[in-house]
Amino acid sequence: MFKLKDFPGIAVCFVIAVISYFLGKLAPVIGGAVFGITIGMIIAGIRRPVIFEFGIRYTSKKLLQLSIILIGFEMNLYSVLKT
């Protein structure tokens, strides 16, 4: 489980995910994942405060792995919550 020190970085990743989701809805041919990767690459090149590092590291390791597993099962979050 994540700790309080992880929250700022997780919040940044969440904001990127929400923006990517809505951009993906505007351009469904491209998709939200491509926007998320592009925004993430741009932000990765920018120097950011150390306070974000723990949450970004947690998100990029643990949550990304969980997301890939769920995609492998062809489940989305809505299906998981519905069940």
mmCIF file of the N, C-alpha and C atoms, coordinates in Angstrom:
data_MODEL
# 
_entry.id   MODEL 
# 
loop_
_atom_site.group_PDB 
_atom_site.id 
_atom_site.type_symbol 
_atom_site.label_atom_id 
_atom_site.label_alt_id 
_atom_site.label_comp_id 
_atom_site.label_asym_id 
_atom_site.label_entity_id 
_atom_site.label_seq_id 
_atom_site.pdbx_PDB_ins_code 
_atom_site.Cartn_x 
_atom_site.Cartn_y 
_atom_site.Cartn_z 
_atom_site.occupancy 
_atom_site.B_iso_or_equiv 
_atom_site.pdbx_formal_charge 
_atom_site.auth_seq_id 
_atom_site.auth_comp_id 
_atom_site.auth_asym_id 
_atom_site.auth_atom_id 
_atom_site.pdbx_PDB_model_num 
ATOM 1   N N  . MET A 1 1  ? 0.838   -1.178  0.000   1.00 0.00 ? 1  MET A N  1 
ATOM 2   C CA . MET A 1 1  ? 0.000   0.000   0.000   1.00 0.00 ? 1  MET A CA 1 
ATOM 3   C C  . MET A 1 1  ? 0.881   1.240   0.000   1.00 0.00 ? 1  MET A C  1 
ATOM 4   N N  . PHE A 1 2  ? 0.368   2.313   -0.526  1.00 0.00 ? 2  PHE A N  1 
ATOM 5   C CA . PHE A 1 2  ? 1.194   3.505   -0.604  1.00 0.00 ? 2  PHE A CA 1 
ATOM 6   C C  . PHE A 1 2  ? 1.189   4.260   0.718   1.00 0.00 ? 2  PHE A C  1 
ATOM 7   N N  . LYS A 1 3  ? 2.218   5.055   0.915   1.00 0.00 ? 3  LYS A N  1 
ATOM 8   C CA . LYS A 1 3  ? 2.378   5.836   2.140   1.00 0.00 ? 3  LYS A CA 1 
ATOM 9   C C  . LYS A 1 3  ? 2.033   7.295   1.851   1.00 0.00 ? 3  LYS A C  1 
ATOM 10  N N  . LEU A 1 4  ? 1.923   8.080   2.880   1.00 0.00 ? 4  LEU A N  1 
ATOM 11  C CA . LEU A 1 4  ? 1.571   9.487   2.740   1.00 0.00 ? 4  LEU A CA 1 
ATOM 12  C C  . LEU A 1 4  ? 2.597   10.236  1.886   1.00 0.00 ? 4  LEU A C  1 
ATOM 13  N N  . LYS A 1 5  ? 3.868   9.837   1.976   1.00 0.00 ? 5  LYS A N  1 
ATOM 14  C CA . LYS A 1 5  ? 4.900   10.513  1.190   1.00 0.00 ? 5  LYS A CA 1 
ATOM 15  C C  . LYS A 1 5  ? 4.738   10.236  -0.308  1.00 0.00 ? 5  LYS A C  1 
ATOM 16  N N  . ASP A 1 6  ? 4.012   9.176   -0.664  1.00 0.00 ? 6  ASP A N  1 
ATOM 17  C CA . ASP A 1 6  ? 3.779   8.839   -2.068  1.00 0.00 ? 6  ASP A CA 1 
ATOM 18  C C  . ASP A 1 6  ? 2.663   9.660   -2.698  1.00 0.00 ? 6  ASP A C  1 
ATOM 19  N N  . PHE A 1 7  ? 1.814   10.274  -1.879  1.00 0.00 ? 7  PHE A N  1 
ATOM 20  C CA . PHE A 1 7  ? 0.608   10.910  -2.381  1.00 0.00 ? 7  PHE A CA 1 
ATOM 21  C C  . PHE A 1 7  ? 0.847   12.008  -3.424  1.00 0.00 ? 7  PHE A C  1 
ATOM 22  N N  . PRO A 1 8  ? 1.784   12.944  -3.233  1.00 0.00 ? 8  PRO A N  1 
ATOM 23  C CA . PRO A 1 8  ? 1.960   13.995  -4.251  1.00 0.00 ? 8  PRO A CA 1 
ATOM 24  C C  . PRO A 1 8  ? 2.305   13.438  -5.635  1.00 0.00 ? 8  PRO A C  1 
ATOM 25  N N  . GLY A 1 9  ? 3.168   12.458  -5.701  1.00 0.00 ? 9  GLY A N  1 
ATOM 26  C CA . GLY A 1 9  ? 3.533   11.864  -6.993  1.00 0.00 ? 9  GLY A CA 1 
ATOM 27  C C  . GLY A 1 9  ? 2.392   11.081  -7.607  1.00 0.00 ? 9  GLY A C  1 
ATOM 28  N N  . ILE A 1 10 ? 1.631   10.376  -6.766  1.00 0.00 ? 10 ILE A N  1 
ATOM 29  C CA . ILE A 1 10 ? 0.464   9.637   -7.271  1.00 0.00 ? 10 ILE A CA 1 
ATOM 30  C C  . ILE A 1 10 ? -0.573  10.616  -7.799  1.00 0.00 ? 10 ILE A C  1 
ATOM 31  N N  . ALA A 1 11 ? -0.740  11.746  -7.113  1.00 0.00 ? 11 ALA A N  1 
ATOM 32  C CA . ALA A 1 11 ? -1.694  12.764  -7.566  1.00 0.00 ? 11 ALA A CA 1 
ATOM 33  C C  . ALA A 1 11 ? -1.289  13.327  -8.919  1.00 0.00 ? 11 ALA A C  1 
ATOM 34  N N  . VAL A 1 12 ? -0.005  13.568  -9.117  1.00 0.00 ? 12 VAL A N  1 
ATOM 35  C CA . VAL A 1 12 ? 0.475   14.059  -10.416 1.00 0.00 ? 12 VAL A CA 1 
ATOM 36  C C  . VAL A 1 12 ? 0.177   13.037  -11.508 1.00 0.00 ? 12 VAL A C  1 
ATOM 37  N N  . CYS A 1 13 ? 0.449   11.773  -11.242 1.00 0.00 ? 13 CYS A N  1 
ATOM 38  C CA . CYS A 1 13 ? 0.175   10.721  -12.224 1.00 0.00 ? 13 CYS A CA 1 
ATOM 39  C C  . CYS A 1 13 ? -1.321  10.595  -12.502 1.00 0.00 ? 13 CYS A C  1 
ATOM 40  N N  . PHE A 1 14 ? -2.139  10.786  -11.476 1.00 0.00 ? 14 PHE A N  1 
ATOM 41  C CA . PHE A 1 14 ? -3.592  10.738  -11.649 1.00 0.00 ? 14 PHE A CA 1 
ATOM 42  C C  . PHE A 1 14 ? -4.066  11.876  -12.548 1.00 0.00 ? 14 PHE A C  1 
ATOM 43  N N  . VAL A 1 15 ? -3.531  13.058  -12.329 1.00 0.00 ? 15 VAL A N  1 
ATOM 44  C CA . VAL A 1 15 ? -3.897  14.207  -13.161 1.00 0.00 ? 15 VAL A CA 1 
ATOM 45  C C  . VAL A 1 15 ? -3.504  13.956  -14.616 1.00 0.00 ? 15 VAL A C  1 
ATOM 46  N N  . ILE A 1 16 ? -2.329  13.416  -14.831 1.00 0.00 ? 16 ILE A N  1 
ATOM 47  C CA . ILE A 1 16 ? -1.897  13.081  -16.192 1.00 0.00 ? 16 ILE A CA 1 
ATOM 48  C C  . ILE A 1 16 ? -2.836  12.056  -16.807 1.00 0.00 ? 16 ILE A C  1 
ATOM 49  N N  . ALA A 1 17 ? -3.242  11.073  -16.025 1.00 0.00 ? 17 ALA A N  1 
ATOM 50  C CA . ALA A 1 17 ? -4.148  10.033  -16.531 1.00 0.00 ? 17 ALA A CA 1 
ATOM 51  C C  . ALA A 1 17 ? -5.505  10.610  -16.915 1.00 0.00 ? 17 ALA A C  1 
ATOM 52  N N  . VAL A 1 18 ? -6.022  11.516  -16.101 1.00 0.00 ? 18 VAL A N  1 
ATOM 53  C CA . VAL A 1 18 ? -7.334  12.126  -16.394 1.00 0.00 ? 18 VAL A CA 1 
ATOM 54  C C  . VAL A 1 18 ? -7.247  12.974  -17.653 1.00 0.00 ? 18 VAL A C  1 
ATOM 55  N N  . ILE A 1 19 ? -6.207  13.778  -17.764 1.00 0.00 ? 19 ILE A N  1 
ATOM 56  C CA . ILE A 1 19 ? -6.020  14.601  -18.965 1.00 0.00 ? 19 ILE A CA 1 
ATOM 57  C C  . ILE A 1 19 ? -5.896  13.713  -20.195 1.00 0.00 ? 19 ILE A C  1 
ATOM 58  N N  . SER A 1 20 ? -5.127  12.647  -20.082 1.00 0.00 ? 20 SER A N  1 
ATOM 59  C CA . SER A 1 20 ? -4.942  11.727  -21.207 1.00 0.00 ? 20 SER A CA 1 
ATOM 60  C C  . SER A 1 20 ? -6.244  11.051  -21.593 1.00 0.00 ? 20 SER A C  1 
ATOM 61  N N  . TYR A 1 21 ? -7.040  10.696  -20.609 1.00 0.00 ? 21 TYR A N  1 
ATOM 62  C CA . TYR A 1 21 ? -8.327  10.063  -20.866 1.00 0.00 ? 21 TYR A CA 1 
ATOM 63  C C  . TYR A 1 21 ? -9.225  10.977  -21.698 1.00 0.00 ? 21 TYR A C  1 
ATOM 64  N N  . PHE A 1 22 ? -9.330  12.233  -21.277 1.00 0.00 ? 22 PHE A N  1 
ATOM 65  C CA . PHE A 1 22 ? -10.200 13.157  -21.999 1.00 0.00 ? 22 PHE A CA 1 
ATOM 66  C C  . PHE A 1 22 ? -9.644  13.508  -23.376 1.00 0.00 ? 22 PHE A C  1 
ATOM 67  N N  . LEU A 1 23 ? -8.332  13.624  -23.501 1.00 0.00 ? 23 LEU A N  1 
ATOM 68  C CA . LEU A 1 23 ? -7.745  13.845  -24.826 1.00 0.00 ? 23 LEU A CA 1 
ATOM 69  C C  . LEU A 1 23 ? -7.988  12.640  -25.724 1.00 0.00 ? 23 LEU A C  1 
ATOM 70  N N  . GLY A 1 24 ? -7.951  11.445  -25.136 1.00 0.00 ? 24 GLY A N  1 
ATOM 71  C CA . GLY A 1 24 ? -8.233  10.233  -25.895 1.00 0.00 ? 24 GLY A CA 1 
ATOM 72  C C  . GLY A 1 24 ? -9.675  10.173  -26.368 1.00 0.00 ? 24 GLY A C  1 
ATOM 73  N N  . LYS A 1 25 ? -10.582 10.733  -25.580 1.00 0.00 ? 25 LYS A N  1 
ATOM 74  C CA . LYS A 1 25 ? -11.991 10.807  -26.003 1.00 0.00 ? 25 LYS A CA 1 
ATOM 75  C C  . LYS A 1 25 ? -12.168 11.798  -27.148 1.00 0.00 ? 25 LYS A C  1 
ATOM 76  N N  . LEU A 1 26 ? -11.363 12.858  -27.146 1.00 0.00 ? 26 LEU A N  1 
ATOM 77  C CA . LEU A 1 26 ? -11.437 13.838  -28.225 1.00 0.00 ? 26 LEU A CA 1 
ATOM 78  C C  . LEU A 1 26 ? -10.835 13.299  -29.527 1.00 0.00 ? 26 LEU A C  1 
ATOM 79  N N  . ALA A 1 27 ? -9.817  12.483  -29.405 1.00 0.00 ? 27 ALA A N  1 
ATOM 80  C CA . ALA A 1 27 ? -9.147  11.899  -30.571 1.00 0.00 ? 27 ALA A CA 1 
ATOM 81  C C  . ALA A 1 27 ? -9.074  10.389  -30.386 1.00 0.00 ? 27 ALA A C  1 
ATOM 82  N N  . PRO A 1 28 ? -10.190 9.668   -30.603 1.00 0.00 ? 28 PRO A N  1 
ATOM 83  C CA . PRO A 1 28 ? -10.204 8.232   -30.322 1.00 0.00 ? 28 PRO A CA 1 
ATOM 84  C C  . PRO A 1 28 ? -9.267  7.408   -31.204 1.00 0.00 ? 28 PRO A C  1 
ATOM 85  N N  . VAL A 1 29 ? -8.894  7.946   -32.351 1.00 0.00 ? 29 VAL A N  1 
ATOM 86  C CA . VAL A 1 29 ? -7.959  7.218   -33.218 1.00 0.00 ? 29 VAL A CA 1 
ATOM 87  C C  . VAL A 1 29 ? -6.595  7.109   -32.546 1.00 0.00 ? 29 VAL A C  1 
ATOM 88  N N  . ILE A 1 30 ? -6.208  8.159   -31.841 1.00 0.00 ? 30 ILE A N  1 
ATOM 89  C CA . ILE A 1 30 ? -4.915  8.173   -31.148 1.00 0.00 ? 30 ILE A CA 1 
ATOM 90  C C  . ILE A 1 30 ? -5.028  7.426   -29.826 1.00 0.00 ? 30 ILE A C  1 
ATOM 91  N N  . GLY A 1 31 ? -6.033  7.727   -29.032 1.00 0.00 ? 31 GLY A N  1 
ATOM 92  C CA . GLY A 1 31 ? -6.252  7.032   -27.765 1.00 0.00 ? 31 GLY A CA 1 
ATOM 93  C C  . GLY A 1 31 ? -5.564  7.691   -26.597 1.00 0.00 ? 31 GLY A C  1 
ATOM 94  N N  . GLY A 1 32 ? -6.111  7.433   -25.432 1.00 0.00 ? 32 GLY A N  1 
ATOM 95  C CA . GLY A 1 32 ? -5.600  8.021   -24.201 1.00 0.00 ? 32 GLY A CA 1 
ATOM 96  C C  . GLY A 1 32 ? -4.221  7.522   -23.815 1.00 0.00 ? 32 GLY A C  1 
ATOM 97  N N  . ALA A 1 33 ? -3.917  6.288   -24.142 1.00 0.00 ? 33 ALA A N  1 
ATOM 98  C CA . ALA A 1 33 ? -2.609  5.732   -23.766 1.00 0.00 ? 33 ALA A CA 1 
ATOM 99  C C  . ALA A 1 33 ? -1.472  6.474   -24.461 1.00 0.00 ? 33 ALA A C  1 
ATOM 100 N N  . VAL A 1 34 ? -1.658  6.803   -25.725 1.00 0.00 ? 34 VAL A N  1 
ATOM 101 C CA . VAL A 1 34 ? -0.618  7.527   -26.463 1.00 0.00 ? 34 VAL A CA 1 
ATOM 102 C C  . VAL A 1 34 ? -0.430  8.920   -25.874 1.00 0.00 ? 34 VAL A C  1 
ATOM 103 N N  . PHE A 1 35 ? -1.537  9.577   -25.539 1.00 0.00 ? 35 PHE A N  1 
ATOM 104 C CA . PHE A 1 35 ? -1.429  10.886  -24.902 1.00 0.00 ? 35 PHE A CA 1 
ATOM 105 C C  . PHE A 1 35 ? -0.734  10.772  -23.558 1.00 0.00 ? 35 PHE A C  1 
ATOM 106 N N  . GLY A 1 36 ? -1.059  9.753   -22.778 1.00 0.00 ? 36 GLY A N  1 
ATOM 107 C CA . GLY A 1 36 ? -0.430  9.559   -21.473 1.00 0.00 ? 36 GLY A CA 1 
ATOM 108 C C  . GLY A 1 36 ? 1.069   9.335   -21.581 1.00 0.00 ? 36 GLY A C  1 
ATOM 109 N N  . ILE A 1 37 ? 1.470   8.524   -22.532 1.00 0.00 ? 37 ILE A N  1 
ATOM 110 C CA . ILE A 1 37 ? 2.900   8.269   -22.731 1.00 0.00 ? 37 ILE A CA 1 
ATOM 111 C C  . ILE A 1 37 ? 3.612   9.541   -23.166 1.00 0.00 ? 37 ILE A C  1 
ATOM 112 N N  . THR A 1 38 ? 2.991   10.293  -24.077 1.00 0.00 ? 38 THR A N  1 
ATOM 113 C CA . THR A 1 38 ? 3.603   11.521  -24.572 1.00 0.00 ? 38 THR A CA 1 
ATOM 114 C C  . THR A 1 38 ? 3.733   12.559  -23.464 1.00 0.00 ? 38 THR A C  1 
ATOM 115 N N  . ILE A 1 39 ? 2.681   12.756  -22.705 1.00 0.00 ? 39 ILE A N  1 
ATOM 116 C CA . ILE A 1 39 ? 2.739   13.718  -21.598 1.00 0.00 ? 39 ILE A CA 1 
ATOM 117 C C  . ILE A 1 39 ? 3.774   13.275  -20.565 1.00 0.00 ? 39 ILE A C  1 
ATOM 118 N N  . GLY A 1 40 ? 3.803   11.983  -20.280 1.00 0.00 ? 40 GLY A N  1 
ATOM 119 C CA . GLY A 1 40 ? 4.786   11.457  -19.335 1.00 0.00 ? 40 GLY A CA 1 
ATOM 120 C C  . GLY A 1 40 ? 6.220   11.665  -19.800 1.00 0.00 ? 40 GLY A C  1 
ATOM 121 N N  . MET A 1 41 ? 6.461   11.492  -21.102 1.00 0.00 ? 41 MET A N  1 
ATOM 122 C CA . MET A 1 41 ? 7.811   11.713  -21.640 1.00 0.00 ? 41 MET A CA 1 
ATOM 123 C C  . MET A 1 41 ? 8.201   13.177  -21.545 1.00 0.00 ? 41 MET A C  1 
ATOM 124 N N  . ILE A 1 42 ? 7.247   14.065  -21.804 1.00 0.00 ? 42 ILE A N  1 
ATOM 125 C CA . ILE A 1 42 ? 7.537   15.493  -21.711 1.00 0.00 ? 42 ILE A CA 1 
ATOM 126 C C  . ILE A 1 42 ? 7.850   15.882  -20.271 1.00 0.00 ? 42 ILE A C  1 
ATOM 127 N N  . ILE A 1 43 ? 7.037   15.409  -19.337 1.00 0.00 ? 43 ILE A N  1 
ATOM 128 C CA . ILE A 1 43 ? 7.245   15.745  -17.919 1.00 0.00 ? 43 ILE A CA 1 
ATOM 129 C C  . ILE A 1 43 ? 8.520   15.096  -17.376 1.00 0.00 ? 43 ILE A C  1 
ATOM 130 N N  . ALA A 1 44 ? 8.871   13.925  -17.887 1.00 0.00 ? 44 ALA A N  1 
ATOM 131 C CA . ALA A 1 44 ? 10.093  13.257  -17.420 1.00 0.00 ? 44 ALA A CA 1 
ATOM 132 C C  . ALA A 1 44 ? 11.336  14.073  -17.753 1.00 0.00 ? 44 ALA A C  1 
ATOM 133 N N  . GLY A 1 45 ? 11.260  14.864  -18.835 1.00 0.00 ? 45 GLY A N  1 
ATOM 134 C CA . GLY A 1 45 ? 12.397  15.690  -19.225 1.00 0.00 ? 45 GLY A CA 1 
ATOM 135 C C  . GLY A 1 45 ? 12.508  16.978  -18.437 1.00 0.00 ? 45 GLY A C  1 
ATOM 136 N N  . ILE A 1 46 ? 11.476  17.296  -17.665 1.00 0.00 ? 46 ILE A N  1 
ATOM 137 C CA . ILE A 1 46 ? 11.465  18.518  -16.872 1.00 0.00 ? 46 ILE A CA 1 
ATOM 138 C C  . ILE A 1 46 ? 11.915  18.192  -15.451 1.00 0.00 ? 46 ILE A C  1 
ATOM 139 N N  . ARG A 1 47 ? 12.743  19.062  -14.891 1.00 0.00 ? 47 ARG A N  1 
ATOM 140 C CA . ARG A 1 47 ? 13.181  18.858  -13.506 1.00 0.00 ? 47 ARG A CA 1 
ATOM 141 C C  . ARG A 1 47 ? 12.001  19.092  -12.574 1.00 0.00 ? 47 ARG A C  1 
ATOM 142 N N  . ARG A 1 48 ? 11.765  18.153  -11.691 1.00 0.00 ? 48 ARG A N  1 
ATOM 143 C CA . ARG A 1 48 ? 10.627  18.248  -10.781 1.00 0.00 ? 48 ARG A CA 1 
ATOM 144 C C  . ARG A 1 48 ? 11.108  18.109  -9.337  1.00 0.00 ? 48 ARG A C  1 
ATOM 145 N N  . PRO A 1 49 ? 10.311  18.611  -8.390  1.00 0.00 ? 49 PRO A N  1 
ATOM 146 C CA . PRO A 1 49 ? 10.702  18.516  -6.977  1.00 0.00 ? 49 PRO A CA 1 
ATOM 147 C C  . PRO A 1 49 ? 10.809  17.063  -6.510  1.00 0.00 ? 49 PRO A C  1 
ATOM 148 N N  . VAL A 1 50 ? 11.674  16.843  -5.549  1.00 0.00 ? 50 VAL A N  1 
ATOM 149 C CA . VAL A 1 50 ? 11.924  15.504  -5.014  1.00 0.00 ? 50 VAL A CA 1 
ATOM 150 C C  . VAL A 1 50 ? 10.671  14.919  -4.369  1.00 0.00 ? 50 VAL A C  1 
ATOM 151 N N  . ILE A 1 51 ? 9.763   15.770  -3.900  1.00 0.00 ? 51 ILE A N  1 
ATOM 152 C CA . ILE A 1 51 ? 8.557   15.296  -3.213  1.00 0.00 ? 51 ILE A CA 1 
ATOM 153 C C  . ILE A 1 51 ? 7.702   14.394  -4.105  1.00 0.00 ? 51 ILE A C  1 
ATOM 154 N N  . PHE A 1 52 ? 7.809   14.562  -5.420  1.00 0.00 ? 52 PHE A N  1 
ATOM 155 C CA . PHE A 1 52 ? 7.020   13.761  -6.350  1.00 0.00 ? 52 PHE A CA 1 
ATOM 156 C C  . PHE A 1 52 ? 7.652   12.405  -6.672  1.00 0.00 ? 52 PHE A C  1 
ATOM 157 N N  . GLU A 1 53 ? 8.916   12.244  -6.394  1.00 0.00 ? 53 GLU A N  1 
ATOM 158 C CA . GLU A 1 53 ? 9.648   11.054  -6.843  1.00 0.00 ? 53 GLU A CA 1 
ATOM 159 C C  . GLU A 1 53 ? 9.113   9.743   -6.267  1.00 0.00 ? 53 GLU A C  1 
ATOM 160 N N  . PHE A 1 54 ? 8.775   9.727   -4.985  1.00 0.00 ? 54 PHE A N  1 
ATOM 161 C CA . PHE A 1 54 ? 8.321   8.477   -4.367  1.00 0.00 ? 54 PHE A CA 1 
ATOM 162 C C  . PHE A 1 54 ? 7.015   7.995   -4.995  1.00 0.00 ? 54 PHE A C  1 
ATOM 163 N N  . GLY A 1 55 ? 6.075   8.900   -5.168  1.00 0.00 ? 55 GLY A N  1 
ATOM 164 C CA . GLY A 1 55 ? 4.789   8.529   -5.752  1.00 0.00 ? 55 GLY A CA 1 
ATOM 165 C C  . GLY A 1 55 ? 4.888   8.150   -7.214  1.00 0.00 ? 55 GLY A C  1 
ATOM 166 N N  . ILE A 1 56 ? 5.725   8.857   -7.946  1.00 0.00 ? 56 ILE A N  1 
ATOM 167 C CA . ILE A 1 56 ? 5.919   8.519   -9.363  1.00 0.00 ? 56 ILE A CA 1 
ATOM 168 C C  . ILE A 1 56 ? 6.567   7.143   -9.481  1.00 0.00 ? 56 ILE A C  1 
ATOM 169 N N  . ARG A 1 57 ? 7.532   6.875   -8.626  1.00 0.00 ? 57 ARG A N  1 
ATOM 170 C CA . ARG A 1 57 ? 8.183   5.564   -8.633  1.00 0.00 ? 57 ARG A CA 1 
ATOM 171 C C  . ARG A 1 57 ? 7.181   4.464   -8.282  1.00 0.00 ? 57 ARG A C  1 
ATOM 172 N N  . TYR A 1 58 ? 6.350   4.706   -7.271  1.00 0.00 ? 58 TYR A N  1 
ATOM 173 C CA . TYR A 1 58 ? 5.327   3.728   -6.872  1.00 0.00 ? 58 TYR A CA 1 
ATOM 174 C C  . TYR A 1 58 ? 4.347   3.484   -8.013  1.00 0.00 ? 58 TYR A C  1 
ATOM 175 N N  . THR A 1 59 ? 3.894   4.561   -8.637  1.00 0.00 ? 59 THR A N  1 
ATOM 176 C CA . THR A 1 59 ? 2.935   4.443   -9.732  1.00 0.00 ? 59 THR A CA 1 
ATOM 177 C C  . THR A 1 59 ? 3.540   3.725   -10.919 1.00 0.00 ? 59 THR A C  1 
ATOM 178 N N  . SER A 1 60 ? 4.784   4.051   -11.239 1.00 0.00 ? 60 SER A N  1 
ATOM 179 C CA . SER A 1 60 ? 5.406   3.447   -12.424 1.00 0.00 ? 60 SER A CA 1 
ATOM 180 C C  . SER A 1 60 ? 5.764   1.984   -12.209 1.00 0.00 ? 60 SER A C  1 
ATOM 181 N N  . LYS A 1 61 ? 5.918   1.568   -10.990 1.00 0.00 ? 61 LYS A N  1 
ATOM 182 C CA . LYS A 1 61 ? 6.243   0.157   -10.733 1.00 0.00 ? 61 LYS A CA 1 
ATOM 183 C C  . LYS A 1 61 ? 4.999   -0.662  -10.407 1.00 0.00 ? 61 LYS A C  1 
ATOM 184 N N  . LYS A 1 62 ? 4.379   -0.363  -9.291  1.00 0.00 ? 62 LYS A N  1 
ATOM 185 C CA . LYS A 1 62 ? 3.281   -1.198  -8.780  1.00 0.00 ? 62 LYS A CA 1 
ATOM 186 C C  . LYS A 1 62 ? 1.987   -1.038  -9.579  1.00 0.00 ? 62 LYS A C  1 
ATOM 187 N N  . LEU A 1 63 ? 1.531   0.202   -9.749  1.00 0.00 ? 63 LEU A N  1 
ATOM 188 C CA . LEU A 1 63 ? 0.251   0.411   -10.427 1.00 0.00 ? 63 LEU A CA 1 
ATOM 189 C C  . LEU A 1 63 ? 0.327   0.071   -11.915 1.00 0.00 ? 63 LEU A C  1 
ATOM 190 N N  . LEU A 1 64 ? 1.477   0.343   -12.523 1.00 0.00 ? 64 LEU A N  1 
ATOM 191 C CA . LEU A 1 64 ? 1.640   -0.015  -13.930 1.00 0.00 ? 64 LEU A CA 1 
ATOM 192 C C  . LEU A 1 64 ? 1.602   -1.527  -14.106 1.00 0.00 ? 64 LEU A C  1 
ATOM 193 N N  . GLN A 1 65 ? 2.244   -2.256  -13.215 1.00 0.00 ? 65 GLN A N  1 
ATOM 194 C CA . GLN A 1 65 ? 2.201   -3.719  -13.287 1.00 0.00 ? 65 GLN A CA 1 
ATOM 195 C C  . GLN A 1 65 ? 0.786   -4.244  -13.120 1.00 0.00 ? 65 GLN A C  1 
ATOM 196 N N  . LEU A 1 66 ? 0.054   -3.687  -12.173 1.00 0.00 ? 66 LEU A N  1 
ATOM 197 C CA . LEU A 1 66 ? -1.329  -4.101  -11.961 1.00 0.00 ? 66 LEU A CA 1 
ATOM 198 C C  . LEU A 1 66 ? -2.186  -3.788  -13.192 1.00 0.00 ? 66 LEU A C  1 
ATOM 199 N N  . SER A 1 67 ? -1.966  -2.641  -13.794 1.00 0.00 ? 67 SER A N  1 
ATOM 200 C CA . SER A 1 67 ? -2.720  -2.264  -14.991 1.00 0.00 ? 67 SER A CA 1 
ATOM 201 C C  . SER A 1 67 ? -2.452  -3.225  -16.134 1.00 0.00 ? 67 SER A C  1 
ATOM 202 N N  . ILE A 1 68 ? -1.213  -3.602  -16.313 1.00 0.00 ? 68 ILE A N  1 
ATOM 203 C CA . ILE A 1 68 ? -0.859  -4.534  -17.387 1.00 0.00 ? 68 ILE A CA 1 
ATOM 204 C C  . ILE A 1 68 ? -1.493  -5.896  -17.133 1.00 0.00 ? 68 ILE A C  1 
ATOM 205 N N  . ILE A 1 69 ? -1.504  -6.324  -15.895 1.00 0.00 ? 69 ILE A N  1 
ATOM 206 C CA . ILE A 1 69 ? -2.147  -7.603  -15.560 1.00 0.00 ? 69 ILE A CA 1 
ATOM 207 C C  . ILE A 1 69 ? -3.636  -7.548  -15.877 1.00 0.00 ? 69 ILE A C  1 
ATOM 208 N N  . LEU A 1 70 ? -4.305  -6.455  -15.485 1.00 0.00 ? 70 LEU A N  1 
ATOM 209 C CA . LEU A 1 70 ? -5.734  -6.331  -15.759 1.00 0.00 ? 70 LEU A CA 1 
ATOM 210 C C  . LEU A 1 70 ? -6.018  -6.259  -17.261 1.00 0.00 ? 70 LEU A C  1 
ATOM 211 N N  . ILE A 1 71 ? -5.161  -5.581  -17.998 1.00 0.00 ? 71 ILE A N  1 
ATOM 212 C CA . ILE A 1 71 ? -5.336  -5.549  -19.454 1.00 0.00 ? 71 ILE A CA 1 
ATOM 213 C C  . ILE A 1 71 ? -5.155  -6.949  -20.025 1.00 0.00 ? 71 ILE A C  1 
ATOM 214 N N  . GLY A 1 72 ? -4.227  -7.694  -19.469 1.00 0.00 ? 72 GLY A N  1 
ATOM 215 C CA . GLY A 1 72 ? -4.013  -9.063  -19.922 1.00 0.00 ? 72 GLY A CA 1 
ATOM 216 C C  . GLY A 1 72 ? -5.241  -9.934  -19.715 1.00 0.00 ? 72 GLY A C  1 
ATOM 217 N N  . PHE A 1 73 ? -5.985  -9.651  -18.684 1.00 0.00 ? 73 PHE A N  1 
ATOM 218 C CA . PHE A 1 73 ? -7.220  -10.383 -18.441 1.00 0.00 ? 73 PHE A CA 1 
ATOM 219 C C  . PHE A 1 73 ? -8.400  -9.766  -19.190 1.00 0.00 ? 73 PHE A C  1 
ATOM 220 N N  . GLU A 1 74 ? -8.097  -8.724  -19.972 1.00 0.00 ? 74 GLU A N  1 
ATOM 221 C CA . GLU A 1 74 ? -9.113  -7.982  -20.716 1.00 0.00 ? 74 GLU A CA 1 
ATOM 222 C C  . GLU A 1 74 ? -10.209 -7.465  -19.795 1.00 0.00 ? 74 GLU A C  1 
ATOM 223 N N  . MET A 1 75 ? -9.758  -6.915  -18.683 1.00 0.00 ? 75 MET A N  1 
ATOM 224 C CA . MET A 1 75 ? -10.690 -6.319  -17.731 1.00 0.00 ? 75 MET A CA 1 
ATOM 225 C C  . MET A 1 75 ? -10.365 -4.840  -17.629 1.00 0.00 ? 75 MET A C  1 
ATOM 226 N N  . ASN A 1 76 ? -11.363 -4.042  -17.484 1.00 0.00 ? 76 ASN A N  1 
ATOM 227 C CA . ASN A 1 76 ? -11.124 -2.649  -17.163 1.00 0.00 ? 76 ASN A CA 1 
ATOM 228 C C  . ASN A 1 76 ? -11.618 -2.391  -15.743 1.00 0.00 ? 76 ASN A C  1 
ATOM 229 N N  . LEU A 1 77 ? -11.351 -1.212  -15.241 1.00 0.00 ? 77 LEU A N  1 
ATOM 230 C CA . LEU A 1 77 ? -11.710 -0.907  -13.867 1.00 0.00 ? 77 LEU A CA 1 
ATOM 231 C C  . LEU A 1 77 ? -13.206 -0.993  -13.652 1.00 0.00 ? 77 LEU A C  1 
ATOM 232 N N  . TYR A 1 78 ? -13.978 -0.606  -14.639 1.00 0.00 ? 78 TYR A N  1 
ATOM 233 C CA . TYR A 1 78 ? -15.439 -0.679  -14.513 1.00 0.00 ? 78 TYR A CA 1 
ATOM 234 C C  . TYR A 1 78 ? -15.881 -2.138  -14.317 1.00 0.00 ? 78 TYR A C  1 
ATOM 235 N N  . SER A 1 79 ? -15.301 -3.062  -15.056 1.00 0.00 ? 79 SER A N  1 
ATOM 236 C CA . SER A 1 79 ? -15.662 -4.475  -14.913 1.00 0.00 ? 79 SER A CA 1 
ATOM 237 C C  . SER A 1 79 ? -15.286 -4.995  -13.532 1.00 0.00 ? 79 SER A C  1 
ATOM 238 N N  . VAL A 1 80 ? -14.139 -4.583  -13.033 1.00 0.00 ? 80 VAL A N  1 
ATOM 239 C CA . VAL A 1 80 ? -13.691 -5.031  -11.719 1.00 0.00 ? 80 VAL A CA 1 
ATOM 240 C C  . VAL A 1 80 ? -14.632 -4.516  -10.640 1.00 0.00 ? 80 VAL A C  1 
ATOM 241 N N  . LEU A 1 81 ? -14.977 -3.222  -10.702 1.00 0.00 ? 81 LEU A N  1 
ATOM 242 C CA . LEU A 1 81 ? -15.874 -2.655  -9.693  1.00 0.00 ? 81 LEU A CA 1 
ATOM 243 C C  . LEU A 1 81 ? -17.283 -3.230  -9.811  1.00 0.00 ? 81 LEU A C  1 
ATOM 244 N N  . LYS A 1 82 ? -17.721 -3.517  -11.009 1.00 0.00 ? 82 LYS A N  1 
ATOM 245 C CA . LYS A 1 82 ? -19.035 -4.091  -11.222 1.00 0.00 ? 82 LYS A CA 1 
ATOM 246 C C  . LYS A 1 82 ? -19.142 -5.486  -10.594 1.00 0.00 ? 82 LYS A C  1 
ATOM 247 N N  . THR A 1 83 ? -18.061 -6.239  -10.699 1.00 0.00 ? 83 THR A N  1 
ATOM 248 C CA . THR A 1 83 ? -18.039 -7.582  -10.141 1.00 0.00 ? 83 THR A CA 1 
ATOM 249 C C  . THR A 1 83 ? -17.980 -7.520  -8.632  1.00 0.00 ? 83 THR A C  1 
# 
